[in-house]
Every structure is written in C-alpha cells, then in structure tokens.
Amino acid sequence: MEFATRLNTLQTSIYSQLAELKRELQLSGKDLIDLSIGSPDLSPPHSVKQVISQLSLEDHAYDYTLTRGIPEFREACANWYKKRFNVDLNPETEVLPVMGSQDGLSHIFWAFINKGDAAIIPDPGYPIYSDGLALVEGEKIPLPLEERNNYLPDLSVISVANASKAKLMILNYPNNPTAAVASHEFFQEVVEFAAKYNIVVCHDAAYTELAFDGYKPMSFLQTEGAKEVGVEFHSLSKTFNMAGARLGFVVGNAKVLKALETIKSNIDYGTFRPILKAGIVALQGSREIIDRNQNTYKKRRDIWVEGCIRAGWQMSKPKGSMFVWAPVPKNLKSLSFVKDLATEAGVILVPGVAFGEYGEGYVRVGLVKDEEKIKEAVRRVRGFLTNKD
Ligand SMILES: Cc1ncc(COP(=O)(O)O)c(C=O)c1O
C-alpha cells in the first residue's frame, strides 16, 4: 500500500503519543482522571432527546436532507442569532447547517485555498485549523496568541507581504485552548484588517454560550462590516451538549456560504432529519440548559483553579470556554509535564505544544468531569507537585 503524503502532514504525533500512554496506563490498571478531551459529560435538554427518539421511529425520517438541510432549521438559526446577538440573517442565503462546526471548519479551506495559497491560523489553535489547511496543501501563516496580549493576536506583527498573500484568517473566541475572550474593539480591528487585505475571516464561535462571572461573549457578526468580510461557525455540541449528535451552522457572508455549500454538496447528503429537528427544539427552547451548563463549568473551574493555586500552581480563572489554560509549573516542557503527571498521578491533560509552538510552556485542562473527580484531580496534582519539590 502506498499512502498519500498528506497523512504525514496532519498533527497526529503528540495526540498519538498521549493516546498510547493512556492505553498503557489503563492496561496497567492505573485509575485515570481524563481531563484531556473537550467532550461534554453533561446531557442535552430532555426535549432534544425526546425529538430524536420519537422522530427516529418514523419512516420518513430517513431521507437525505441534503446540504442546506430543512428550511425550519435555517430559520431557527436566524431567529436565535437575532434574539441572542441582535444580528439579522437571511435564512435562505446567510445560514448553512453543518455536521458539527468541525465539518464546516475543515471544508472551508477547500472553497478558498489552492495548493500553496496562504491562510492565517492562530497559534496555539484548535487543531482542525492547521490540519484542514494541510489537507489542501495550503501555507500556514501562524498568528501568535500570547499571554502578554491576553491571547488576542497583534495583527501588526503580520507582515504586509503575508497579509497581502493570505486568503483566509481563522479566529476563535472564547478561545480553545487559551480560554481567552475577545473585545468589540478587537473585532473592529479585524474587520478593517480583512477589508484592507481582502481576507475572508472565519470566526469559530463554538464557545459563545459558555461564559462566567457576568461576561457575555459577542458574535463577530455584531461588528459593523463583519458580514462583508466573513462568516461565523456555531456548534450545538457545547451549547446544548449535543456533541455526538453532529450539528452546527455557519452564518454570515452569502458568497462564502454558497462556496462552502458547493464543496459540501459534493461530499455529504446532509444531517439526519431527527437531529435537525432536535436542533430546532434546542435553539427555540429556554436558556435554562445554557445557564445550567455555565453554573456547572464555573463550579468546576473554581474548584480546579483555587485548588491548584493552594497547591502552589499559579493560574488564572478564565471568563469563557470549558477549559483552563495554565502555565506549566517547575519550568518543565509541556509534554514531559503531561506525561509525568499522567504516569505518577493518573491525571491526563493536553500539553500546550499540541496546539502549536506558542502553546509550549502551557497545558490545557478540560473541565469535563464532575466536581468530585475534579477535587480528586486537584488532590493528586498537589501530591505530584509536593513530590517534585
Ligand atoms: C474551538 C472549537 N471549534 C470547533 C469544535 C468542533 O466542534 P463540533 O462538535 O461542532 O464539530 C471544537 C470542539 O471541541 C472546538 O473546541
């Protein structure tokens, strides 16, 4: 068998090393607390489960819904955007369903990037951005996210040559992995920059509904001129705990959405009808589930951060997302810290370097276990750090 070289361009090595370590530890009988994967352990609203279970018994639920899905879903997305962000969207041209935002984020590159074309990608960044670009053999222009700038990129570090050749720019706030949040002023700067250099902005808004301490994340599309330069990807995975029932949607610039639709209509036949209907119920429902999620993650965040600080590990409390981004203690490299912590204490985190070179020196903690498990993880971290002293 001769495999395509693109398989080698995917950032699999750190993840496969971690998966291998996890497997070995499990086989050796080690009790693990896995805070590495951002998959919610909470359940969707009962109404969502009810729609999926009832509709999946109906014969007509099994047809292709095609890439644009059903009009009621696009309308529900547009109404939700109006209510949540006061952004007007035309459900016919400015909303496109996707099978999870990952589907949209990976295929958007196919619509814009020819071999060798450039895209600006945050570093550290959620891996699909670099991998999606690598799959179409594009050139990555890394956009550093640094602590000294609160993990907001400094657009002035992008050279005129790089800005002029970039066709796409990816952004993501509240951010994975850094858990940072964006300001209105920053989004305004982005719109001006994108208009000046003719760059399409793709804002990944997977975590707009996970925020704490009174902070309310905004939509990129609330910025004047944003719809002329870009689109926003939303996910029902974290907002409504529907991660396995693959559903998201992309909104904004109609020409960008048409191009994405053309690519996707040659790849898939749309989302399972009961999932689209469940998405409508979720979007039309009360914000109770969102408030509940926020409370849950906030309590976990506080247990983790306060406990680690008491154990001598300094880190700050994030305003959004389901993650904590913490500097690696004891000046260790992120991968060796993660391996040691997993082996000695059975707590699994993600090394920052897995998200790009600017992630080195940090680890990402996913708040994806209940309070008791997080408390236990903190106890183990304390023991681990004491042993290292
Ligand atoms: C920043 C970010 N974007 C997109 C996704 C993909 O989410 P979905 O389940 O909608 O594909 C994730 C999932 O963890 C994420 O963290």
The ligand as a Tripos MOL2 file, in Angstrom:
@<TRIPOS>MOLECULE
LIG
   16    16     1     0     0
SMALL
NO_CHARGES

@<TRIPOS>ATOM
      1 C1        -12.8060   25.6980   19.1820 C.3       1 LIG1
      2 C2        -13.5760   24.5480   18.6700 C.ar      1 LIG1
      3 N1        -14.1230   24.6410   17.4500 N.ar      1 LIG1
      4 C3        -14.8240   23.6330   16.9170 C.ar      1 LIG1
      5 C4        -15.0070   22.4580   17.5980 C.ar      1 LIG1
      6 C5        -15.7520   21.3540   16.9320 C.3       1 LIG1
      7 O1        -16.9920   21.2350   17.4550 O.3       1 LIG1
      8 P1        -18.1670   20.4250   16.7290 P.3       1 LIG1
      9 O2        -18.5530   19.3680   17.6780 O.co2     1 LIG1
     10 O3        -19.2290   21.4440   16.4870 O.co2     1 LIG1
     11 O4        -17.6160   19.8990   15.4470 O.co2     1 LIG1
     12 C6        -14.4650   22.3010   18.8710 C.ar      1 LIG1
     13 C7        -14.6360   21.0410   19.6130 C.2       1 LIG1
     14 O5        -14.0790   20.7840   20.6340 O.2       1 LIG1
     15 C8        -13.7260   23.3760   19.4260 C.ar      1 LIG1
     16 O6        -13.1590   23.2900   20.6200 O.3       1 LIG1
@<TRIPOS>BOND
     1     1     2 1
     2     2     3 ar
     3     2    15 ar
     4     3     4 ar
     5     4     5 ar
     6     5     6 1
     7     5    12 ar
     8     6     7 1
     9     7     8 1
    10     8     9 2
    11     8    10 1
    12     8    11 1
    13    12    13 1
    14    12    15 ar
    15    13    14 2
    16    15    16 1
@<TRIPOS>SUBSTRUCTURE
     1 LIG1         1 GROUP 0 **** ****
